[in-house]
């Protein structure tokens, strides 16, 4: 069926895109690539913290999301923070990292001192139910590792997140959008994925 030269599907996609432009670009950007400084994930890849199915995206839009990771700056020493950061970086890249720091960081990550494995799992692949990132895929939703100039900058970016934690909030849209608008936005957001 055509509407003014556009198919119904094109018209629906345009409405979903309009809603995205009105509601989502402030955090996720006009291109949907996210903003690491705000903790707003990139929506253009296939890496979805809470799942990329239509059902999961719709649930995120309806309920919103509260991303949280505790700050370890007061519970881990500077040396331990460096060790955990080294381990986390080693999960997706191995560029001259100190093997002893990586090993010590793994113990903290999987032990009671860090307890990181409770949300990120012992394999560090993350839990969608918690919105905990997969740390093995080289996709950085908060730590600006890709933007770092060198190896020390990458360590600093990861260390900063571990030290200060994460507190991010995506609002719930259920009270502001009707069911049709939620569906249009859900389909549009999923279409951004790779």
Number of C-alpha atoms within 10 A of each C-alpha: 8 10 10 8 9 11 12 13 12 13 15 19 18 15 16 22 19 15 18 21 16 11 14 20 16 15 19 22 17 14 12 22 18 22 18 17 12 16 21 22 23 24 22 18 15 13 18 21 21 18 17 18 13 16 12 17 22 23 19 20 21 20 15 16 17 15 16 14 17 13 16 20 17 9 12 17 12 13 12 21 26 23 26 27 26 28 27 22 23 22 18 14 14 12 9 8 16 13 14 12 19 21 16 17 24 23 17 21 25 18 14 11 13 20 15 22 19 17 19 21 18 15 12 21 17 21 18 17 10 17 19 22 23 24 20 17 13 14 18 18 21 22 21 20 21 13 10 14 9 11 14 10 15 20 23 20 19 22 25 20 20 24 20 14 16 17 13 15 14 16 15 16 18 17 8 9 15 11 11 11 16 21 19 20 27 23 18 21 23 20 13 15 16 9
